């Protein structure tokens, strides 16, 4: 009978750990994305202007599509 109690407590602890880990990781990622948003067209345009380039919409679209292809799915 004691073996079943140990197995039950172990399984419950494992499930609680997985659930707690999921919520902690989710909160961490939400905070990370809030502090470091992904690059959008406006940010790309600003970076190009800071580098001394005059960005056209065609060039911005090309760079955005190249960046999207680089990112893992």
Phi and psi in degrees as a GROMACS rama.xvg file:
@    title "Ramachandran Plot"
@    xaxis  label "Phi"
@    yaxis  label "Psi"
@TYPE xy
-67.0909  -31.4522  UNK-2
-63.954  -40.5719  UNK-3
-65.2719  -35.9162  UNK-4
-65.5844  -42.9523  UNK-5
-63.9915  -42.9486  UNK-6
-65.1072  -42.9086  UNK-7
-63.9761  -45.2008  UNK-8
-64.4981  -40.6448  UNK-9
-63.0305  -43.4355  UNK-10
-65.1658  -41.7016  UNK-11
-65.613  -39.5869  UNK-12
-65.1923  -39.2249  UNK-13
-63.5527  -46.33  UNK-14
-63.7006  -41.3313  UNK-15
-64.0601  -39.7016  UNK-16
-64.8411  -41.6593  UNK-17
-64.3304  -45.2324  UNK-18
-64.425  -44.7169  UNK-19
-64.5329  -42.4442  UNK-20
-61.6145  -39.5033  UNK-21
-62.0214  -47.3479  UNK-22
-69.8608  -34.7624  UNK-23
-66.8984  -43.545  UNK-24
-65.0417  -38.369  UNK-25
-64.2524  -44.9693  UNK-26
-63.8234  -41.2349  UNK-27
-61.4152  -45.4254  UNK-28
-66.8683  -39.1496  UNK-29
-62.9411  -42.2223  UNK-30
-65.8481  -40.3957  UNK-31
-62.5587  -44.7613  UNK-32
-69.8608  -27.9528  UNK-33
-70.2017  -39.1412  UNK-34
-78.665  -33.5663  UNK-35
-127.399  77.946  UNK-36
-67.3758  151.768  UNK-37
-65.3464  155.657  UNK-38
-70.9382  131.892  UNK-39
-116.684  -178.29  UNK-40
-62.3001  -38.4337  UNK-41
-65.2061  -42.1373  UNK-42
-66.1798  -39.1254  UNK-43
-64.2489  -41.8422  UNK-44
-62.7403  -41.7951  UNK-45
-65.0952  -40.9965  UNK-46
-64.32  -41.0924  UNK-47
-65.0313  -39.459  UNK-48
-67.1488  -35.0748  UNK-49
-68.3946  -28.2944  UNK-50
-83.539  -0.116192  UNK-51
90.4647  12.1825  UNK-52
-97.5278  149.685  UNK-53
-101.014  103.214  UNK-54
-76.5508  131.908  UNK-55
-98.7776  160.732  UNK-56
-63.513  -33.9274  UNK-57
-63.9917  -43.9232  UNK-58
-66.4913  -40.4638  UNK-59
-62.7656  -43.3204  UNK-60
-63.0908  -39.2957  UNK-61
-63.7443  -43.9666  UNK-62
-68.4554  -38.3877  UNK-63
-65.3467  -41.679  UNK-64
-67.881  -36.2214  UNK-65
-64.941  -40.5477  UNK-66
-67.8215  -38.2314  UNK-67
-67.6685  -33.7399  UNK-68
-69.2273  -31.4909  UNK-69
-72.1836  -30.0027  UNK-70
-73.1885  139.304  UNK-71
-70.902  147.531  UNK-72
